[in-house]
Amino acid sequence: MKKVAILAADDYEDMELWYPYYRMREAGFEVKVIGTSSSTDKVKSKHGYEVNIDLKADKVDPDEFDVVIIPGGWAPDRLRRCSATLGFVKKLFEQGKIVAAICHGGWVLVSAGILKGKTVTSVSAIKDDMCNAGANWVDEEVVIDGNLITSRTPPDLPAFCREIIKALS
């Protein structure tokens, strides 16, 4: 069974965590929510919805996962401050496993140092950050470059999840 990690921290974007969470489960994958090393047992979304943290970044083994999904909201700004989170993302990327980010989730990709020469998308607000990290930014609903899958905002979630599932199948 394929194993999916979804990163979470306070102020995550509700739809960008829960839509992939349930789509991945529906597709038959095992899903674990990964918090930062200093995370509490639950984190809250921008609208106050709690999600339970299954594992913390400093206790998770990248070899056990096939994909990491990085939702947006303001959580990516918290996630990228955790070196264990960045190490987890970078290790999966280097192993050729799927790294998927939507909206502000691209900030984690920037801080993990994995964007140089890659074509990506994100919410337009972080376009400059992505470009300054060496990426070629395009305005499309979903962009696939090797093992990197990126999308812009919640309306792109169907295409985003479809491509993640396709890559895992």
Salt bridges, closest charged atoms under 4 A:
ASP11 OD2 - ARG78 NH2 2.49
GLU13 OE1 - LYS46 NZ 2.94
ASP14 OD1 - HIS47 ND1 2.68
GLU26 OE1 - ARG23 NH1 2.36
GLU30 OE2 - LYS32 NZ 3.78
GLU50 OE1 - LYS42 NZ 3.84
GLU64 OE1 - LYS3 NZ 3.48
ASP77 OD1 - ARG80 NE 3.13
ASP77 OD2 - ARG81 NH2 2.58
ASP139 OD1 - ARG152 NH1 2.86
ASP145 OD1 - LYS118 NZ 3.76
ASP156 OD2 - ARG152 NE 2.85
GLU163 OE2 - ARG162 NE 3.85
GLU163 OE1 - LYS166 NZ 3.71
